[in-house]
């Protein structure tokens, strides 16, 4: 799926729509009965793109839509590698820029947790052997007057989540011609 994101406000709105869909999936409390989860829990989000493309802004919008967001202050985890937000499900927000070629143990542990939503910025730097089988990959690229975003689903649960998101993303898809 390819989307056109014109500005930061649209990026926040897109993140919020994604967060609302993940919150509705009720992964942590209902055994993933409504989709959006892999065998290990919520489908991880792998964000790839150049500096300033909107990755952290998307995460800010996503977290704002989850229960418990009023206790979360989203910022880039560049110096800590991971920020944990007290949402439901809990969000583990990784910045892998400084980890190029090496995967932090905390990332692998979070992927195994059944009640944690893993969001990784600079996911293109992960070694192939450490990529999850289930994930939504969001690839950002600059275009005139905004950014293009390509969303790819890896695995059955991720494909179901992407299908469920398609109607919510209509406004951004229609801008592409």
VENGI-V623173 format. One record per run of one state. SS is the DSSP state (hx for helix, st for strand, lp for the rest). FROM is the first residue (numbers start at 1). TO is the last residue. If there is no record, write none. Layout:
{{SS;FROM;TO} {SS;FROM;TO}}
This chain:
{{lp;1;1} {st;2;5} {lp;6;7} {hx;8;25} {lp;26;26} {hx;27;30} {lp;31;36} {st;37;38} {lp;39;40} {st;41;42} {lp;43;43} {st;44;48} {lp;49;54} {hx;55;64} {lp;65;66} {st;67;67} {lp;68;68} {hx;69;71} {lp;72;81} {st;82;85} {lp;86;87} {st;88;88} {lp;89;89} {st;90;95} {lp;96;96} {hx;97;99} {lp;100;104} {hx;105;112} {lp;113;115} {st;116;121} {lp;122;122} {hx;123;125} {lp;126;127} {hx;128;130} {lp;131;134} {st;135;143} {lp;144;145} {st;146;154} {lp;155;155} {hx;156;166} {lp;167;169} {hx;170;173} {lp;174;177}}
